[in-house]
Amino acid sequence: MGPGRNIRTHASRATLASALALSALPVPTLATPAAQSRAPPAPPDAASAMKMARDAQRAFEHVRRRNFPRGPLVNPRCGEGIGRFCLIEGWDDDDWEPVPEDPEVVEERHVLIAVLDSAARIIPGDEWLTGQRVAYRLEAGRGEEALTLLEACRAERAWCAGLTGFVLQESGRYAEAEEAFERALGRMTDEERCGWTELGPVLDGRTRGRYERFGCGSPPRRAVERSFWHLSDPLWLVPGMERRSEHLARRVRAALQADAASPWGMRWGDDLTEITLRFGWPAGWERARRRFVGSRTDEIVWSHRLPGAQRFTVLQLGPAEDEPLWALDEPEGRTSWAPAFGEVADLPHQVAGFRREGRRFVVAAFTWPDSLPSCDLESGLFLADAHGVTASRTGRGGGPLAVAEARGFVPATLVGVEARCAKGPGAARARVPLAAGHPQLSDILLLDAGGDSPATLSEALARARGDRSARAGETLAVYWEWYGSPAPASALRVTISLAREGKGFWRRALEWSGLASDGTEQAGIRWLEPATSPAAEGRTVELGLPMLDEGRYRLTLQVVSPTHGAAESSAEIEIKE
């Protein structure tokens, strides 16, 4: 493919504003009569038909570039260079909004689709024509029409399935897209499949080097790929591995553009492939003047990501046997995406582990963020390791969730708490390490104070707080369970203390109503509890917080048994005014 007709001659690099994400601007869904009447008649032979189609595609991209909106005079600073392109440092695309396309662009796209359809009647199985007919219909908001077209697709079977996945992904039908991409991968040769599933461009340098040492299709490489997509999945609550299907949709987009005129007006290359794989297709473009020293300026092209695109995960390889590790909310992540269910917010929560029948029993409570719309909620609690979810429980509404660790699985190392609006945008999640815990002592579960003290976990869950925060001076309750076998006539020595997180000293004593009334500063409180209670019986104590400064504190529970020694459990709490 040759370069487009309107290549800039002054700027040394085209410029990207921050990261990019794939989106189509709203346009009419039906071709106008004028567009239909301007489509030329079908040419007499395949060569003429293909020339007509390629000329029309180049002409349309020329019209698109000519009608890019004009942006302000800028003096951008290149944060990361990718071939001929720059990711701009400090550019906030969240302040940018797509503008409606110029009517000329809308009209010319419909003309192009008519020309491509005319050529396809002469060359019905051509892969390039099939791909362009699908891509431009999707841009025009004619996704269902594209799916209907693909039902009669006569191109190579893997390409037809890949295009179907591409359209479904862009329509937000992620589980169906994943199925279509699996069909496409299953119809490819081993070499083709390796090229489509290769992760290199979305990994950082160190991780990429180690990943690429593994042979294509080898078990270690497949394990890294499974971990990457599992941990990159924005919501385990949504069926399918939608971040992986997004990556495959971006592969389709790069393949579509590799032999076609591009909106940038330059030859497609490895740099644009990397940008597309990492950040998706732009949500829009702008022309702007760039200022140099003195009064010199030249013209550059900005391409913008869709506001709300997030960097979900960066995979790292651990030092021991190249085991994959997870890292969340990494600001320097190399890839981002704006899913159809909207930006995923942080979910205030608390998680605690207990024991039932030799397995961990994990409970969670959460608070729907005030920043998100009020709605009917779907929620989920997930136990996972680096390779997948091992146990889960889903529900409706904002109530607590509980799930038992699955038998026969490697112990989970990660717990996810998620919620989203059942209809419309709005989602939040938390993913935190799942500690092994102590065999004799449960985690701490924070409860609302008042009423009878819960003696069982089910009673405690009904009063569980939605997160681990409290106000200075507030009274709250702490629930835990002891699993050690009691010794005759023995007692447990219980200590609860509070320390300022990150400090090397005890911050202030807890003042317990009825337990410590002298008001003196202590490291905590201590009492003896009979060890004759049945195993796994719950204990609850209410505590009144003093007027502490705002900040993070460590609440620590220590239980000393004559037969089992000392066991300790702790939780971070945030004190608010």
C-alpha positions in Angstrom: 0.0 0.0 0.0 1.3 3.5 -0.9 1.0 6.5 1.4 -2.2 8.6 1.5 -2.5 11.7 -0.6 -2.2 14.3 2.2 1.1 13.4 3.9 2.4 16.2 6.1 5.8 17.5 5.0 6.8 19.7 7.9 6.2 17.7 11.1 8.8 15.0 11.8 6.3 13.0 13.8 2.6 12.7 14.0 1.5 13.1 17.6 -0.8 11.1 19.8 -2.6 12.7 22.7 -2.0 10.4 25.6 -3.3 6.9 25.0 -5.9 5.9 22.4 -9.1 3.8 22.5 -11.4 2.4 19.9 -14.7 4.1 19.3 -16.9 5.3 16.4 -18.6 8.7 16.4 -22.4 8.6 16.0 -23.5 9.0 12.4 -26.6 8.2 10.4 -27.1 4.4 9.9 -28.6 4.5 6.3 -27.0 5.6 3.1 -28.6 8.7 1.6 -30.1 8.6 -1.8 -27.3 11.0 -3.0 -24.7 8.5 -1.8 -26.4 5.6 -3.6 -26.7 7.6 -6.8 -23.1 8.6 -6.8 -21.8 5.0 -6.5 -20.3 4.1 -9.9 -21.6 1.1 -11.8 -19.9 -2.2 -11.3 -16.7 -2.5 -13.5 -16.5 -5.4 -16.0 -13.5 -7.3 -14.5 -11.9 -8.0 -11.1 -8.8 -5.9 -11.7 -10.9 -2.8 -12.5 -13.2 -3.5 -9.5 -10.3 -3.7 -7.1 -8.7 -0.5 -8.5 -12.0 1.3 -8.2 -12.4 0.1 -4.5 -8.8 1.1 -3.5 -9.1 4.5 -5.2 -12.4 5.1 -3.4 -10.9 4.1 0.0 -7.9 6.5 -0.5 -10.2 9.3 -1.5 -12.4 8.9 1.5 -9.4 9.0 3.9 -8.3 12.2 2.1 -11.7 13.7 2.8 -11.6 12.6 6.4 -8.2 14.2 7.0 -9.2 17.4 5.2 -12.1 17.7 7.7 -10.3 17.0 10.9 -11.4 19.6 13.5 -8.9 22.4 14.2 -7.2 22.4 17.6 -5.4 25.2 19.5 -1.7 26.2 19.0 0.3 23.8 21.1 3.8 23.1 22.3 3.7 19.4 23.2 6.3 17.5 25.1 7.0 14.0 23.9 6.7 11.5 26.8 7.3 8.3 24.8 8.4 8.0 21.2 7.0 5.1 19.2 8.5 5.2 15.7 7.2 8.3 14.0 4.7 9.0 16.8 4.7 10.6 20.3 2.7 9.9 23.4 2.3 13.4 24.9 3.4 14.0 28.5 0.8 15.5 30.8 -2.0 15.6 28.2 -5.4 14.8 29.8 -7.7 13.3 27.3 -10.5 13.2 29.9 -11.1 16.9 29.1 -11.5 16.1 25.4 -14.8 15.1 23.9 -15.5 13.8 20.4 -17.2 16.2 18.1 -19.7 15.2 15.4 -18.2 14.4 12.1 -18.4 16.8 9.2 -21.5 16.0 7.1 -19.2 15.6 4.1 -17.3 12.8 5.9 -20.5 11.1 6.8 -21.8 11.3 3.2 -18.5 10.2 1.6 -18.3 7.1 3.9 -21.7 6.0 2.6 -20.5 6.5 -0.9 -17.4 4.4 -0.2 -19.5 1.6 1.3 -21.6 1.5 -1.9 -18.4 1.4 -4.0 -16.9 -1.5 -1.9 -20.2 -3.4 -2.2 -20.2 -2.9 -6.0 -16.6 -4.3 -6.2 -17.5 -7.2 -3.9 -20.1 -8.4 -6.3 -17.3 -8.9 -8.8 -14.8 -10.4 -6.3 -17.1 -11.8 -3.5 -14.4 -13.7 -1.6 -11.7 -11.1 -1.5 -10.3 -10.6 2.1 -9.4 -6.9 1.7 -12.8 -6.0 0.3 -14.6 -8.0 3.0 -12.7 -6.4 5.8 -13.2 -2.8 4.5 -16.9 -3.4 4.0 -17.2 -4.5 7.6 -14.9 -1.8 9.1 -16.6 1.2 7.4 -20.1 -0.1 8.2 -19.0 -0.3 11.8 -17.7 3.3 11.7 -21.1 4.3 10.2 -23.0 2.8 13.1 -24.2 -0.1 10.9 -22.9 -2.9 13.1 -25.9 -5.2 12.7 -25.7 -4.8 8.9 -22.0 -5.9 9.1 -22.9 -9.0 11.1 -25.5 -9.9 8.5 -22.9 -9.4 5.7 -20.5 -11.8 7.6 -23.1 -14.5 7.8 -22.6 -15.0 4.0 -18.8 -14.3 4.2 -16.9 -16.1 1.4 -13.4 -15.1 2.4 -11.0 -17.4 4.3 -12.9 -18.9 7.3 -10.5 -17.7 10.0 -10.7 -14.1 8.6 -14.5 -14.3 8.6 -14.6 -15.4 12.2 -12.1 -12.8 13.2 -14.1 -10.0 11.6 -17.2 -11.3 13.4 -15.4 -11.1 16.7 -14.3 -7.6 15.8 -17.8 -6.4 15.2 -19.2 -8.1 18.3 -16.4 -6.6 20.5 -17.1 -3.1 19.2 -20.8 -3.7 19.9 -20.0 -4.5 23.6 -21.0 -8.2 23.1 -17.9 -9.5 24.7 -18.8 -13.1 25.4 -19.9 -13.6 21.9 -16.8 -11.9 20.6 -14.6 -14.2 22.6 -16.4 -17.2 21.0 -15.9 -15.9 17.5 -12.2 -15.2 18.1 -11.8 -18.8 19.5 -13.3 -20.0 16.2 -10.9 -17.8 14.3 -7.8 -19.0 16.2 -8.9 -22.6 15.8 -8.9 -22.2 12.0 -5.4 -20.7 11.9 -2.0 -22.5 11.4 0.2 -22.6 14.5 2.4 -19.8 13.1 -0.6 -17.6 12.4 -2.1 -18.3 15.9 1.2 -17.3 17.5 1.3 -14.0 15.7 -2.2 -13.1 16.7 -1.9 -14.1 20.4 1.7 -12.7 20.9 1.9 -10.2 23.8 5.2 -8.5 23.2 3.9 -5.0 22.4 1.8 -4.7 25.5 4.6 -5.9 27.9 7.3 -3.7 29.5 10.9 -4.2 28.3 12.1 -6.5 31.1 9.0 -8.7 31.0 8.9 -8.7 27.2 12.4 -10.0 27.0 11.7 -12.9 29.3 8.4 -13.7 27.7 10.0 -13.8 24.2 12.6 -16.3 25.3 9.8 -18.8 25.6 9.1 -20.6 22.4 6.0 -19.8 20.5 3.2 -22.1 21.7 5.3 -23.5 24.6 3.7 -24.2 27.9 5.6 -21.4 29.7 4.5 -18.8 27.1 0.9 -20.0 27.2 0.9 -19.8 31.0 2.1 -16.1 30.8 -0.6 -15.3 28.3 -3.3 -16.9 30.5 -2.1 -15.0 33.5 -1.9 -11.7 31.6 -5.4 -11.8 30.3 -6.8 -13.1 33.5 -5.3 -10.3 35.6 -6.0 -7.7 32.9 -9.7 -8.5 32.8 -11.4 -5.4 34.1 -14.3 -7.2 35.7 -14.5 -10.9 36.4 -18.2 -10.2 37.0 -18.7 -9.8 33.2 -18.8 -13.1 31.3 -15.9 -13.7 29.1 -12.3 -12.5 29.1 -13.2 -9.1 27.5 -9.7 -7.6 27.6 -8.3 -10.5 25.6 -11.1 -10.2 23.0 -10.3 -6.5 22.8 -6.7 -7.3 22.1 -7.7 -9.7 19.3 -10.1 -7.0 17.9 -7.1 -4.6 17.8 -5.2 -7.3 15.9 -8.1 -7.3 13.3 -7.9 -3.5 13.1 -4.2 -3.5 12.5 -4.6 -6.2 9.8 -7.4 -4.1 8.2 -5.1 -1.0 8.1 -1.9 -2.8 7.0 -2.9 -2.6 3.3 -5.1 0.4 3.3 -4.9 4.2 3.4 -4.9 5.5 6.9 -6.4 8.6 8.6 -2.9 9.7 9.4 -2.0 10.1 5.7 1.1 7.9 6.0 2.1 4.4 5.3 1.0 1.9 8.0 4.0 0.5 9.9 5.1 -1.3 13.1 4.7 1.9 15.1 1.0 2.2 14.3 0.5 -1.5 14.9 2.0 -1.2 18.4 0.0 1.9 19.2 -3.2 0.2 18.0 -2.5 -2.9 20.1 -1.6 -0.9 23.2 -4.3 1.8 23.1 -6.9 0.8 20.4 -8.3 2.9 17.6 -8.6 6.6 18.1 -11.8 8.2 19.2 -11.1 11.2 17.0 -8.4 13.4 15.4 -7.5 17.1 15.4 -5.2 19.3 13.3 -3.1 21.8 15.3 -0.2 24.2 14.8 2.9 23.3 16.7 5.1 26.2 17.9 8.9 26.1 17.6 11.6 28.5 18.7 10.6 32.1 17.7 7.6 32.3 15.4 8.1 29.0 13.4 5.1 26.6 13.4 4.1 23.5 11.5 1.0 21.4 11.4 0.6 18.2 13.4 -2.2 15.7 13.8 -3.5 14.7 17.3 -5.3 11.5 17.8 -7.3 11.1 21.0 -8.2 8.2 23.2 -11.8 7.9 24.4 -12.2 9.6 27.8 -12.3 7.0 30.6 -9.7 4.6 29.1 -7.9 2.9 32.0 -4.7 1.0 32.5 -5.8 -2.1 34.3 -2.8 -4.3 34.8 0.8 -4.7 34.0 2.1 -8.3 34.2 5.5 -8.9 35.8 7.5 -12.1 35.9 8.7 -13.2 39.3 12.3 -14.2 40.0 11.4 -17.8 40.8 10.8 -20.0 37.8 9.3 -17.1 35.9 6.1 -17.3 37.9 3.7 -14.5 36.9 2.8 -11.9 39.5 0.0 -9.3 39.4 0.1 -5.6 39.7 -3.0 -3.4 39.8 -3.6 0.3 39.0 -0.1 0.7 37.5 0.2 4.3 36.3 2.9 3.4 33.8 1.0 0.5 32.3 1.6 0.0 28.6 -1.9 -0.7 27.5 -5.4 0.8 28.2 -9.0 0.3 27.3 -12.4 2.0 27.7 -14.9 -0.8 28.0 -18.6 -0.4 27.2 -19.6 -0.8 30.8 -17.7 2.4 31.6 -14.9 3.4 33.8 -14.2 1.0 36.7 -13.9 2.9 40.0 -12.3 1.8 43.2 -14.7 -0.1 45.4 -14.6 0.6 49.2 -14.8 -2.8 50.9 -13.6 -5.1 53.6 -12.6 -8.8 53.2 -12.1 -11.4 56.0 -11.1 -15.0 55.9 -12.6 -17.8 58.2 -12.4 -21.6 58.2 -15.0 -24.2 57.4 -14.4 -27.9 57.0 -10.7 -27.5 56.4 -11.2 -24.8 53.7 -11.0 -21.0 53.8 -14.4 -19.3 53.9 -14.0 -15.7 52.6 -16.6 -13.0 53.2 -16.8 -9.5 51.9 -18.9 -6.4 52.3 -18.7 -3.2 50.2 -20.0 0.3 49.8 -21.1 1.5 46.4 -19.2 4.7 45.6 -21.0 8.0 45.8 -19.4 9.1 42.6 -21.3 6.4 40.6 -25.0 6.5 39.7 -27.5 4.9 42.0 -28.8 1.7 40.3 -29.7 -1.9 40.8 -26.5 -3.8 41.4 -24.9 -7.0 40.4 -22.1 -8.0 42.7 -19.5 -10.8 42.9 -16.8 -12.2 45.2 -13.9 -14.0 43.5 -11.0 -16.1 44.8 -8.2 -16.4 42.2 -4.6 -17.4 41.6 -2.4 -16.1 38.9 -4.0 -18.3 36.3 -7.8 -17.9 36.9 -10.7 -17.7 39.2 -10.9 -20.7 41.5 -14.2 -20.0 43.3 -16.8 -17.3 43.1 -20.2 -16.2 44.4 -22.4 -13.6 42.7 -25.5 -11.8 43.9 -27.9 -8.9 43.4 -27.9 -5.8 45.5 -25.4 -4.4 47.9 -25.4 -7.1 50.6 -22.4 -9.0 51.9 -21.1 -12.0 50.0 -19.4 -15.2 51.1 -17.6 -18.0 49.2 -15.7 -21.2 50.2 -12.4 -22.1 48.6 -12.8 -24.9 46.1 -11.4 -28.2 47.1 -8.5 -29.6 45.1 -7.3 -26.2 43.8 -4.0 -24.5 44.6 -4.8 -22.0 47.4 -6.0 -18.7 46.1 -3.7 -15.7 46.4 -6.0 -12.9 45.3 -9.5 -11.9 46.2 -11.7 -9.7 44.0 -14.8 -7.8 45.1 -16.8 -6.3 42.2 -20.1 -4.5 41.6 -21.7 -2.9 38.6 -25.0 -1.5 37.5 -27.3 -4.2 36.1 -28.3 -1.8 33.4 -26.2 1.1 32.1 -22.7 2.2 32.9 -21.3 2.1 36.4 -18.8 -0.4 37.8 -16.3 -0.6 40.7 -13.9 -3.3 41.9 -11.2 -4.1 44.5 -8.5 -6.7 44.1 -6.3 -7.4 47.1 -3.9 -10.2 48.2 -5.4 -13.0 50.1 -3.2 -13.9 53.0 -2.8 -17.5 54.2 -4.0 -16.6 57.7 -3.4 -18.4 60.9 -4.8 -22.0 61.4 -6.2 -21.1 64.9 -7.4 -17.5 64.4 -9.7 -15.9 61.8 -9.3 -12.5 60.2 -11.0 -9.5 61.8 -14.4 -8.4 60.6 -15.6 -4.9 61.4 -19.3 -4.5 62.4 -21.7 -1.8 63.3 -22.0 -1.5 67.0 -25.3 -1.9 68.9 -27.7 -4.7 69.8 -26.9 -8.2 70.8 -23.3 -9.3 70.2 -23.2 -11.7 67.2 -22.1 -15.2 68.1 -22.0 -16.7 64.6 -20.6 -15.5 61.3 -24.0 -15.3 59.7 -25.2 -13.0 62.4 -22.0 -10.9 62.1 -22.4 -10.6 58.3 -25.8 -9.0 58.8 -24.0 -6.1 60.6 -20.8 -6.0 58.6 -19.5 -2.5 57.7 -19.2 -1.7 54.0 -15.5 -0.8 54.4 -12.7 -0.5 56.9 -13.2 3.1 57.8 -14.5 4.8 60.9 -14.9 8.3 62.4 -12.8 9.5 65.3 -14.8 8.9 68.5 -17.1 6.3 66.9 -18.0 3.0 68.5 -17.6 -0.1 66.3 -17.5 -3.8 66.9 -14.9 -6.5 66.0 -15.8 -10.1 65.2 -13.4 -13.0 65.0 -13.3 -16.8 65.5 -10.9 -19.1 67.4 -10.3 -22.6 66.1 -7.9 -24.1 68.6 -8.9 -27.0 70.8 -9.4 -25.9 74.4 -7.2 -27.3 77.2 -9.0 -28.2 80.5 -9.5 -25.2 82.8 -7.4 -23.0 80.4 -8.0 -19.5 79.3 -7.1 -17.4 76.2 -5.2 -14.2 76.7 -6.7 -11.7 74.3 -5.1 -8.4 73.3 -6.4 -5.7 71.0 -4.3 -2.7 70.1 -4.2 0.1 67.6 -1.1 1.8 66.1 -0.7 4.5 63.6 0.2 2.9 60.2 3.7 3.5 59.1 4.9 4.7 62.5 7.2 3.0 64.9 5.2 3.7 68.1 1.8 3.0 69.6 -0.4 5.9 68.7 -3.0 6.0 71.4 -4.9 3.6 73.6 -8.3 2.3 72.6 -10.8 3.2 75.2 -13.2 0.3 75.7 -16.5 1.0 77.4 -16.6 -1.0 80.6 -13.1 -2.5 80.0 -10.7 0.5 80.3 -12.1 3.6 81.9 -9.0 5.3 83.5 -8.3 7.1 80.2 -4.5 6.5 80.4 -2.6 5.8 77.2 -1.8 2.1 76.7 -0.6 -0.1 73.9 -4.0 -1.7 73.9 -6.3 -3.7 76.1 -6.0 -7.3 77.4 -8.4 -9.7 79.0 -8.8 -13.4 79.7 -11.4 -15.4 77.9 -12.5 -19.0 78.8 -11.1 -21.5 76.3 -14.0 -23.9 76.9 -16.2 -22.4 74.1 -16.8 -24.7 71.1 -14.3 -24.4 68.3 -15.2 -21.8 65.6 -17.6 -20.0 68.0 -17.5 -16.3 67.2 -16.4 -13.6 69.6 -17.4 -10.0 69.4 -16.2 -6.9 71.3 -17.3 -3.3 71.0 -14.7 -0.6 71.2 -15.0 3.2 71.3 -12.4 4.9 69.3 -10.7 8.0 70.9 -10.5 11.3 69.0 -7.7 10.2 66.8 -6.1 12.2 64.0 -7.2 11.3 60.5 -5.1 8.6 58.8 -4.5 4.9 58.5 -4.1 2.7 61.6 -3.3 -0.9 62.2 -5.9 -2.8 64.4 -4.2 -5.9 65.8 -5.8 -8.9 67.6 -3.5 -11.3 69.4 -4.7 -14.5 71.1 -2.4 -16.6 73.3 -3.4 -20.1 74.1 -1.6 -22.4 76.6 -1.7 -25.2 74.0 -1.3 -23.4 70.7 0.9 -20.4 71.6 0.3 -16.9 70.1 -1.8 -16.2 67.0 -2.2 -12.8 65.5 -4.6 -11.1 63.0 -4.7 -7.5 61.9 -6.5 -5.1 59.6 -5.8 -1.6 58.4 -8.6 0.9 59.2 -8.9 4.5 58.0 -9.9 7.1 60.6 -11.9 10.0 59.1 -13.3 13.1 60.8 
